[in-house]
Amino acid sequence: MDAMTSPAPTMSELSYEQARDELIRVVNELEQGSSTLEQSLALWERGEALARRCEEWLIGAKARLDAARLAATTPSEDATPTR
């Protein structure tokens, strides 16, 4: 299956970059103001979902960074104290 016929990823499958790029496209389209009210509402809802997806990625990334920092500053249980 090529890229043109493959199904679009679901919201939960979007990478941060994919969600961010689509959110930028949605915002640009809304700012143009050429959509009907119904189209604008659909775009707004899609934008809200994309923003939530981006936030999920950023919260997850922060949690990973916090865990890595904690692991780097916490002495391991295997380490024996030296005197």
SULTABEL-V931001 format. One record per residue. N is the residue number from 1. SS is DSSP state (alpha for helix, beta for strand, coil for the rest). OMEGA is omega in whole degrees, 0 to 359 (999 if undefined). D_CENTER is the distance of its C-alpha to the mean C-alpha in Angstrom with 1 decimal. Layout:
{{N SS OMEGA D_CENTER} {N SS OMEGA D_CENTER}}
//
This chain:
{{1 coil 180 25.9} {2 coil 185 24.8} {3 coil 182 21.5} {4 coil 182 23.3} {5 coil 180 24.1} {6 coil 182 21.2} {7 coil 178 19.4} {8 coil 179 16.0} {9 coil 176 13.2} {10 coil 182 12.5} {11 alpha 183 9.4} {12 alpha 179 9.1} {13 alpha 183 9.8} {14 coil 172 7.2} {15 coil 178 6.0} {16 alpha 183 3.4} {17 alpha 178 6.9} {18 alpha 180 7.8} {19 alpha 179 5.7} {20 alpha 181 6.7} {21 alpha 179 10.0} {22 alpha 177 10.7} {23 alpha 177 10.1} {24 alpha 179 12.6} {25 alpha 180 14.9} {26 alpha 180 15.0} {27 alpha 179 15.8} {28 alpha 180 18.4} {29 alpha 178 19.9} {30 alpha 181 20.3} {31 alpha 178 21.8} {32 alpha 176 24.4} {33 coil 183 25.7} {34 coil 180 27.3} {35 coil 173 25.7} {36 coil 178 27.7} {37 alpha 181 27.0} {38 alpha 178 25.7} {39 alpha 179 23.4} {40 alpha 178 22.1} {41 alpha 178 21.5} {42 alpha 178 19.6} {43 alpha 179 17.5} {44 alpha 180 16.9} {45 alpha 178 15.9} {46 alpha 178 13.4} {47 alpha 178 12.0} {48 alpha 179 11.9} {49 alpha 179 10.1} {50 alpha 178 7.4} {51 alpha 177 7.4} {52 alpha 180 7.3} {53 alpha 177 4.4} {54 alpha 180 2.6} {55 alpha 177 5.6} {56 alpha 179 5.6} {57 alpha 182 4.0} {58 alpha 177 6.3} {59 alpha 178 8.9} {60 alpha 179 9.1} {61 alpha 179 9.6} {62 alpha 179 12.1} {63 alpha 178 13.8} {64 alpha 178 14.4} {65 alpha 178 15.8} {66 alpha 179 17.9} {67 alpha 179 19.2} {68 alpha 178 20.1} {69 alpha 179 21.8} {70 alpha 179 23.7} {71 alpha 181 24.8} {72 alpha 183 26.0} {73 alpha 180 28.1} {74 coil 178 29.4} {75 coil 181 32.5} {76 coil 180 32.5} {77 coil 181 34.9} {78 coil 183 36.7} {79 coil 177 37.7} {80 coil 182 41.3} {81 coil 177 42.3} {82 coil 180 44.7} {83 coil 999 47.7}}
//
